Amino acid sequence: ELSKNAKLPIIAICNEEHSTKIRSLASKCLKIRFYRPKAWHILPRLRQICKLEGFTTIEDAALTKIADIGNGDIRSMINNLQMLRVGNTILTLAKLKSEFVDDSQQTRDQWSGGGGG
């Protein structure tokens, strides 16, 4: 009903486009797909953020690992950078390992490149 009478566009976001709950609305929509960005695409911006936030040493391997752990979630990557910046101006792989590695299997798998879960 609302979609028929709306004078302004309605923006809706969903994760399951084939859900029966949204089937009637989906048939009237322009669908725009968004994909998780790849690490190589995000790295230049992460580097810029690091510089703006005052990191004096920025290791490429550390930025790549932050992007890999973030798995396309840019907000998570930025949150990790923010946490690492507190009281610290050096971003290296060794620093990341000392901050992030704990006893959970998932964290160990992320650092070793395994599947995790």
ABEGO torsion letter per residue (X at the ends): XAAAABABBBBBBBABAABAAAAAAAAABBBBBBBBBBAAAAAAAAAAAAAAAGBABBBAAAAAAAAAAAGGBAAAAAAAAAAAABGBABBBAAAAAAAABBABAAAAAAAAGBAEX
